[in-house]
Amino acid sequence: MARSLDVLGDRWTLLLIREFLLGPKRFKDLLAILTSMGPNRLSERLAMLVENAVIQPVTLHTPAATPAYELTALGERLRTPVLALGFWGLSLPVDERIDPSSARAELIALCLTAANDSVASVGLHEVYEFQVGAEIFHIQVSDGSLLARSGSCTELADVKIQCDMETFIALALRQITPTQALREGHAKLLHGDRPAFTRVFKVLEYKP
């Protein structure tokens, strides 16, 4: 545990890992998300994580070649403990210093991939893309395994959904059904059919 904390215990480090759980990230992406971190501290943390084989440099083609970082196989093994820390934090007293408006739908989706009942997605091989406010992210479903990723998917998604944050949370918590969300204009189906839209939130249903 002490050795783990040597690598992960500094401020910001686990938040960086959280972002890499959503896929490769460029330096400027991380700086835009963790605005208080500052470029010098970010450079130091990235160098330390590379040195310890938690992340590795990669090149993204978007469309020009762009340097970025992604988790290594060793870093990917942090997925379960990092998300478990997030769920553990739900039991702590509310910190009034945290602004609820800073919530991000893609982070909620990331947690949902770890909190759902995998039986609901056994046998499915689909991709769900979401536009929640200004955010775009997608979830890859592969026979009981779910993976949340930032940005649009490279192939055509089976379902593309547009809604606001309030609706996304209500759908995830089963406070509103997909049929209601569409009928009442809270959500828009950009691609795919209604049965597929309904299936999305069976797969993503929160199981505390």
Salt bridges, closest charged atoms under 4 A:
ASP6 OD2 - ARG3 NH1 3.98
GLU19 OE2 - ARG18 NH2 2.69
GLU19 OE1 - ARG104 NH2 2.80
ASP29 OD1 - ARG26 NH2 2.92
GLU76 OE2 - ARG79 NE 2.46
ASP95 OD2 - ARG97 NH2 2.66
GLU106 OE2 - ARG104 NH2 2.61
GLU126 OE2 - ARG199 NH2 2.58
GLU129 OE2 - LYS160 NZ 3.61
GLU184 OE1 - HIS186 NE2 3.19
GLU205 OE1 - LYS207 NZ 3.85
